[in-house]
Every structure is written in C-alpha cells, then in structure tokens.
Amino acid sequence: MSFGPFVLLTVVLVVGAYWWLEPNPPQRVVLATGPEQSAYASFGERYREALAAHGIEVVLLPSEGSSDNLERLRRAEADIGFVQGGSGNLGREDQEQLQTLGSLFVEPLWLFYREDAARRINRSERVGTLPELAGWRVNVGTEGSGVPQLFERLLQANSLQPAQLQLSTLPQTPATVAFLDGEIDALVFASAPESVMVQMLLQTPGIRLMNFSQAQAYSRRFGFLTPVVLPQGVVDLAQNRPAQDMQLVASTTSLLAREGTHPAVLQLFAQTAIELHGPAGWFNRSREYPNLDHAELPVSDEAVRALRTGTPLLQRYLPFWLANLVERMWLAMGLIIALALPLSRVLPPLYALRIRSRVFRWYPDLRDLENRAEEPGADKAALMAELDQIEAKAEKVQLPLAYTEELYALRHHMELVRQKLRRLT
C-alpha cells in the first residue's frame, strides 16, 4: 500500500514517455528513386540493402525523376526521396513539410551528341555552346525528371527559343535507343556518373560529350548550378577517356524527408549516406559528401548528428533496436528519475506511519476504556473483560523487528490500564 502508488506512477510515466517518444521505428519506409537503370535507382537498391540489415524494409518507389519525387513527397506518397537542386520552386509549405538529410552528390548536366549530326548540321565534329544546337533533334527527358525545365532556362539564357530546336521528352531508356539509332541528334539528362547510361555513352564510338566552356558563367547566372570538371582519363586511363578535361555544370542532389518521419529512420539514412557517398568520386574528394552546405530546406537534426559524430557509441556495440531504444528513452528516464527521487523520500515516513498504525489503532480504545472506568457506577468486571479482548487482539499484530518497540510499549500501557482498573475495584 505504501509503495504501490509510487510504482504505479513510475510505470505510467515510463509508458507515457514510450508512447510520446515512439523509440521503435516503423518496419517499413518508402523511398522515391527514379527511372530504371538511373543512378537514383542504383542508390535506392543500396539503401534498401543497408537498412534491411537493421530490420527496416525500404520500399523503392520508381519515378520519372527528381521533380516527380518532390511531388510524391508533397503528396505523402513517399517518406524519403532523391531531389535535385532546381527541380522545383520550394514554397513555405515545403519549408514546413520537408527537411533535408544533406547534399549527397553532384549531378552534371550531360549533353551527349552524335558526331555525324554535328558534321551534317554544323559541319564540325564538336559542339561548344548551346546556340549551336539550333535545328537539332534533342531529347530532354520527361517532365518528372526536372531536366526539361532546367534546359529551357539554359536556352533562354542563350537567347534561344525552344521552338528553334526539335525537342522531345522520351524516357531515358527509349531515348538512348533512339539516340544510338540516329533518330535523335542529342541527348540531355542529369545523372550521377554511377549511372549505367553515362558509363556506356562515355565509351561509345561516334558519341561526344559537350564541353560547357561557359560553366563558370552558368554557375553565376543560376545559383543552384555548380561548375565541375570531368578530369582527363578518369573514365578510362588506358584509352585516355576523356582526352581532355571536360567542363560541365551540375546541380546537387539531396535526400529529402517528410516532416514527421521517424528520427531513427532519418538517422539510419544519414549514416548510410556517409558510407555510400563519402568515398572519392569523379567530381569530389573523399568525405566531401554528404554535406549540409547550401541547404534549401531545414536540416534534419539526425543528419547533423550523423555528420558530426558518425555512428553513435551504443550502436557500435549493441543491436540497432536496443541502442536506439536506449538513446531515445534515456533523457525521458532521467526526467522520470529526477521526478521520482523527491517523491521517493516520502516513502520511508509513509511506510513507518503505516506500520505504527497497526499499534496506534488500539490507543483510542484504551483511552475510551480508561475514561469509562472513571465514571460513577462503571462495571469494572466488564471493563476488565474488554481490556482482555483488546490485549488478545493486540498480541496477534505482526510487526517488523525494527518496530517491536512500539508493540511492547502498547503492552506496557495496557498493563498500566489494567492496574488502574484493579485499584478502582
């Protein structure tokens, strides 16, 4: 009875903290990726494998590309998605509903063209500026990829109207087939160099990559673009491909998540991003990515923790679910203990009071019996019998050894009342 309310309160606080903090992450999360054989799809598979080791199923949601992923996040069809900088106009609602886990890698704007088309139209094997594409058959990808909007802005910056080109919006794979068959003169898409399409086109005879010699100027005109260099020989050192440094413009791809996505899931994605995107690549040095520079949306606290401290200490020695439970609950447990300690000080005196009450409860009866004995005409024999009954009941009281002194004091006081009754008879 003494400890019960305290224990019940502690249990209620622990259960309430567990319910409020939700330390255990959901077993399923949806990741919006991209078209088949794209870099987004490839990275999605690697994220799925990494999180599966921690018991979380990552459902890959194919899409048309970056802009489509952003819309799926807005409609809550996906929890997390790859989104390229400049893919859409981010408004106030996006600032409230979305957060970023950091920039993962740069996605250059790849403009591949056919040498025979350049000779036929421009009478030259090389193309150096966008105005030279006037009259060309150019595929800019689907609307969901975000490239059509980006390419149109670049054309406008070059005083070139889309009507001056024969633009098409075929998906990447059919467009590549048509491009290799000569039905399209140029192919434009944005992708990480890990893309199978990029790797293949860079080594296909008769196909050239446009050198954006004005890359610095584009980066000054468009804040979301960054000039990058494809180093000479990085594709194939033996064949020296490319034969010279290639200037390109690129946008940064980030991993965005909906507000309210479980912190443990965000933590795992951020940690996996460090493993997947931290090594050196064609356009970055080791540990340059992921980073939180130039974030267009609020940065997740879990991403900040992961980038600054890496894998938490507990996760290095404990299973993820247990380490996560401890990490999420330790602060709440600290607060509960801080609240429970002052309350626990009440327990000893409360316990002592309840134990002593087993003895003290007989004193009112003794006082009443003693008062009645002093009344004129009191039946002393009846009072003596009543005292015997009280004493018989008191002898059955069970007390801890530390409190037996109280019991013997009661017996002594009963004996004093008995002696008084004898004197009155």
N, C-alpha and C positions, 0 to 999 in steps of 0.2 A: 504493500500500500504506500509505503514511503518512496520507494524507488520507481514505482510503476509510472506515474505521470512524467517524471524526468526522462525515463527511457522512451515513453510514447512520444514526447515532444521531440526528442532527438531523432527518432525514426521518421516522424512526419517531416522534419526539416531536411533530412537526407533524401527522402523520396521526393519532396518538393524541389530540391536542388537538382536532382537527377532529371526530373520532368522538365524543368526550366532550361537546363543546360543541354539536354539531349546529347550526352557524351558519345554515344554509339552512332556512327554514321549510317546512312542508308546503304543497303546492299546493292543498289542499282543507281547508276547515273548516266545521263545521255550526253554524248559528245558529238556536236555538229562538226563534220570533217569537210569533205569536198568531193569532186568528181573522182571516178575510178582512175587509178594509176597516177593520181596527183600527189604532191608532197604532203598535203593535208591528210589524205587517206593513209599514206605510209606512216606518218607520225601518229595518226589515230590508232593504228594497229599496235604500235609500240607502247602507247599509253595504256591501251587495254591490257597488254601482257603485264606491264609493270604493276597496275593496280589489282590485277587478278591475284597476284602473289599475296595481297593483303585481304583477300576475300571480298573485293568490291568488283561487281560486274560493270564494265563500261560498254554501254550500247552505242555503237557507231551509227550516226545518222548521216548518210550521204547527202550531199547538197550540190548546188551548182557552183558554189564558191563563197568567197568572203561576204559579199553583200547578202546572199541568201542566208548565211549563218547568222548575220546580225539580225535579220528579220525573224529568224526562228527563235533567237534568244528573246527578242521583244515579245513574241507571241507565246513564250514559255513552252515551246516545243522541245527545247534543249536546255540543259543546265549549264553547259560549258561549250565554247566553240572557238575556232580559229577565225580571227577577223583581222583583215589587213588595213593599215592606216589609209585614210582617204576613201574607204569603201562606201561611206555614207555620212550624212550630216547628223552629228550627235547632238541631241537636244537636252533640255532639262530633265525630261523623263528618263533618258538614258543615264544621266548622271545619278539618278536616284535608284534605278532598277539594275544597273550593271556595274561591275567592278573588274579591274584588270589584275591578272596574275603576273604581268610583266611582258616586256618585248622578248620574243623567242628567237627570231632570226629575221634577216632581211630577205625580201622577195624582189629580185630585179625584174624590170620590165623587159622580157625577152622579145626581140623583134627579129625573127628569122625570115630570110627571103631567098628566093631561088636565083642563082647566078644567071640562068638563061633568061629569066624575066627581066633582070637588070639590064642585060645586053640588048634585049628586044625593045624595051621601053625607053631606057635612059642611055643606051649604047655605052654602058660601062658596067663592069662586074661588081662595083662597090656602090653602096648607098650610105651617105654620111649624115643626112638631115631628113626630117620628116617631109618637107615640101617636095622632095624628090619622089615621094610616093604618089603624087597626083596621077590619077588614072589607073592605079594598081588595083588588083583584086586582093583585098586584105580582110582576113578573118580576125575579129577582135573578141571572140568568145561570147558566152551567154550573158544575159543581163545580171544573173545572180553572181557572176564572178567578180563584178566590180570593175573589170578592165574596160568595157565599153565607155563608161562614164569617165574613167581616167584618161583613156586615149582621146576622147572627144575634147577634153580640156587641154591636152597637149596640142591637138590640131588647132584649136582656137588660138593658143599662144603663138602658133606659127602662121596665123592668118590664113589657115587652110580650112575650108568648109568640108564637113563630112560628105556632101554631095559630090565633091571633086574626086572622091575615091569610090570604089565599088566595095562597100563594107558588107560583111556577112557575120552572122552570130551563131555559127555552128558550135556544138560542144567540142571539147578539146580533142577527143579521140577521132571522131569523124573528120574534123577539120585537119588533123595531122595526116590522115589517109589521103584526103583531097589535095593537101599541100604537096605530099610526096608524088602524087599522080599528076601534078602540074595543073590542076583545076583552080588552084589558089596561088597567087604570087607571093604573098607574105602572110606570116602567122604571128599574131601578137598575143602574149599571155604573161601573167605574173606568176612566178612559182619559185620555190627554193631550189637550189641546184641539185638537191637529192631527187628531184622528180625524174622518173624514168624517161619522160618525153624530152626533157632538157638534155639528159645524158646521151640519148640517142641522136637528137638533132645536131648536137655539137660535133658529132663524129660522122655525120652523113655526108658523103661527097656531093658537091654541087649545091650545098646549103651553106649560107653565110649568116653570121650574126652581125646585126647592125651595131656599129661603134657610135655611141652617143657622145660625140666630141663636145657637145654643149651641156654635159651632165652638170657641171657646176652652175650654169645659168638656170637650168631647170630646178635645181635644189633651192636657188634663191627665189624663184618665182612661186614655188609650191613648197610650203613648209613641211608637208608630210613626205616629201621625196628626199632621198639621200644619195649623193654620188658614191658609187662603189667601183672597184676595179677588179676585173677578172684577169688575174695575173697570167703572163705568158707561160705556156706549158703546163698550167695547172690541171687541165683536162687529161692530157696525155703527154708526159715528159718525153717519152721515146719519140713520138711523132711531132713534138713541139706544137701542141694544140692548146690554145690558140697560138698563132705565130707571133703575136704581139699583145701587149696589154690592151684590154678592151674596156673602154669607159661605158658604164651603164648607170641608169637611175633605178633606185629601188625604194620601196616602201617597207616599213617594219610591220611584221605580223605579231599580234599579241594574242594571248589566251584570255578570253573574256568569260566571266561567270555571272549568272544572275544573282542579285542580292537575295540572301536567304539560303543560298547553297551551303550545306553543312561545312563548318570550318575544317573538320577532319578531312573531308574530300578535297577542299582547296589546298590543304597542307600537303596531301599526297601528290596532287597535280603539280604544285610548286616544286616539291622535292624531285619529282620525276623530270620536270623541265630542266633542272640543273644537270641531271645526268645525261639527258638526251641532247641538249643544246649548248652545254658548256664546252665540249671539245672544240678545237680549232676547225675552221671550215674554209671554204673558198673565199669568203668575204669577211671573215672575222678571226681574231686571235682567240687562244684558249681563255675561257672564263669571261669573255666579253659579253656573252649572252648566257642566260636571260638577264635583263636589267630592267630598272624602273625609270629609265630616262625618257623624257618626253611623253609621259603617260597622258592620254586624252581623257581618261576616266579615273575615278577614285581607285586607289591602290588597295588591294586586299591586305589586311593585317597579317594573314598567314603567309602571303608572298614575301612581305617584308621580313618576317621571322626566318623563313626558309633561306632567303638570300643572304641574310646577315649572319645566321648561326648554323646553317646547314641542318643536318638530321639531329633532332633533339636527343639528349643523352639517354633518356629512358628507352627510346626506340632502338638504340644500338644494342640493348641487352634484353629487352622484353618483346613479346609479340605486339604487333601494332595495336590490336584492340585493347590490350591491357595497358600499354603505355599511354594510349590516347585517353582511356578512362581515367587514369591517374592524373594526367595533365589537365583534363577538363574539370575534374572534381576537386583537385587539391585546394584551390582557392575557396571554393564553397565549403569544403570540410574545415578549412582554417577559420572561416567565419562562424561556422556552427560550433566549433570548439571554443572560440572566443565568447560566444553567447552562452554556451553550456557551462563553462567554468564558473562564472559567478553564480549561476543557478545551483551548481553542484555544492556550493558552500552551505546552502540551506538544508541539504540532506542530513548531515550529522545531527544538528539540533532537532530536526524534524523526527529523525529516527529515535533519538533519545526520548523525545516527548511521547512518542507512541509507545515505547517500551515502558516508560514510567507510568503511563496512563493505566497500565494493567494493575498497578499497585494503587495509584492515587484514586481510582474509581471507588475504593472502599472507604475512604475517609469521610465522604458526606454521610454514609450510613452510620459510621462510628459517631460522628458529631450529632446526628439526629438521635441516636440511641442514648447518648450521654445527656442530651437536653431533656429527653422524655423521662430519664431516671430521676431528674431533679424536680419533676412535677409532683405535687401532692397526690397521694393515693396511687402512685405508679406501681404496677405489678412487676416487682423486681425479678421474680422467678421467670416470667415470660420474657423479660428483657435479657436475662442471662441465657435463656434458650436461643433467643435471636442472635445474641453475640456468638454463641457456639456455631450457629449456622454460617454466620459471616466468616468465622475463623476457618471452618471446614472448606468453604469455597476458596478462600484466600490461599489455603495450603496447596491447591491444585494449580495455582498460577505458575506458568513456565517463564523463566527469565534467563537471558544470557548471564554467564558468570560475572561479567563486569557490572551487572546491575543487581546482584543478590543482596547488596547492602540495603537497597530500598525495600526489599521484601522482608528482611529481618527487622528493619525499622518499623514496618507495618505490624509485624507480630508483637514487637515490644509495646507499641501503642495500644494494641488490643488487650495486652496483659494489664496495662495501666487502667483501661476502662473496666476490666474485669475486677481489679482490686477495688476500684471506686464503688462498683455495684455491691461488692461484699460488705463494704463499710456502711452502705446505706440500708442494708437489710437488718 
